[in-house]
Amino acid sequence: MPVTLKDFYADWCGPCKTQDPILDELAEDYPGVEFEKVNVDEEQDVANEYQVRSLPTLIVENDDGIVERFVGVTQRDDLESALASAGA
């Protein structure tokens, strides 16, 4: 599995909308990273599997599992650091 950044969000979540432009920029700058958006209202089983309790929740993972988890709006620098730790 390549490095993956999972974005757990909901359409009604204001902070999730704030997070989107940061993730869009990262997706352009990190073409080797798989960016997955998970709508918690539509995919509750996945949200439960990852124990998502607050939105937005961002999870960076690689072959070894979860590298880092962020809850709330997360700045680009913090996400880049986690992606580097994951091997991106």
Secondary structure as a PSIPRED ss2 file (coil, helix, strand):
# PSIPRED VFORMAT (PSIPRED V4.0)

   1 M C   1.000  0.000  0.000
   2 P C   1.000  0.000  0.000
   3 V C   1.000  0.000  0.000
   4 T E   0.000  0.000  1.000
   5 L E   0.000  0.000  1.000
   6 K E   0.000  0.000  1.000
   7 D E   0.000  0.000  1.000
   8 F E   0.000  0.000  1.000
   9 Y E   0.000  0.000  1.000
  10 A C   1.000  0.000  0.000
  11 D C   1.000  0.000  0.000
  12 W C   1.000  0.000  0.000
  13 C C   1.000  0.000  0.000
  14 G H   0.000  1.000  0.000
  15 P H   0.000  1.000  0.000
  16 C H   0.000  1.000  0.000
  17 K H   0.000  1.000  0.000
  18 T H   0.000  1.000  0.000
  19 Q H   0.000  1.000  0.000
  20 D H   0.000  1.000  0.000
  21 P H   0.000  1.000  0.000
  22 I H   0.000  1.000  0.000
  23 L H   0.000  1.000  0.000
  24 D H   0.000  1.000  0.000
  25 E H   0.000  1.000  0.000
  26 L H   0.000  1.000  0.000
  27 A H   0.000  1.000  0.000
  28 E H   0.000  1.000  0.000
  29 D H   0.000  1.000  0.000
  30 Y C   1.000  0.000  0.000
  31 P C   1.000  0.000  0.000
  32 G C   1.000  0.000  0.000
  33 V C   1.000  0.000  0.000
  34 E E   0.000  0.000  1.000
  35 F E   0.000  0.000  1.000
  36 E E   0.000  0.000  1.000
  37 K E   0.000  0.000  1.000
  38 V E   0.000  0.000  1.000
  39 N E   0.000  0.000  1.000
  40 V C   1.000  0.000  0.000
  41 D C   1.000  0.000  0.000
  42 E C   1.000  0.000  0.000
  43 E C   1.000  0.000  0.000
  44 Q H   0.000  1.000  0.000
  45 D H   0.000  1.000  0.000
  46 V H   0.000  1.000  0.000
  47 A H   0.000  1.000  0.000
  48 N H   0.000  1.000  0.000
  49 E H   0.000  1.000  0.000
  50 Y C   1.000  0.000  0.000
  51 Q C   1.000  0.000  0.000
  52 V C   1.000  0.000  0.000
  53 R C   1.000  0.000  0.000
  54 S C   1.000  0.000  0.000
  55 L C   1.000  0.000  0.000
  56 P C   1.000  0.000  0.000
  57 T E   0.000  0.000  1.000
  58 L E   0.000  0.000  1.000
  59 I E   0.000  0.000  1.000
  60 V E   0.000  0.000  1.000
  61 E E   0.000  0.000  1.000
  62 N E   0.000  0.000  1.000
  63 D C   1.000  0.000  0.000
  64 D C   1.000  0.000  0.000
  65 G E   0.000  0.000  1.000
  66 I E   0.000  0.000  1.000
  67 V E   0.000  0.000  1.000
  68 E E   0.000  0.000  1.000
  69 R E   0.000  0.000  1.000
  70 F E   0.000  0.000  1.000
  71 V E   0.000  0.000  1.000
  72 G C   1.000  0.000  0.000
  73 V C   1.000  0.000  0.000
  74 T C   1.000  0.000  0.000
  75 Q C   1.000  0.000  0.000
  76 R H   0.000  1.000  0.000
  77 D H   0.000  1.000  0.000
  78 D H   0.000  1.000  0.000
  79 L H   0.000  1.000  0.000
  80 E H   0.000  1.000  0.000
  81 S H   0.000  1.000  0.000
  82 A H   0.000  1.000  0.000
  83 L H   0.000  1.000  0.000
  84 A H   0.000  1.000  0.000
  85 S H   0.000  1.000  0.000
  86 A H   0.000  1.000  0.000
  87 G C   1.000  0.000  0.000
  88 A C   1.000  0.000  0.000
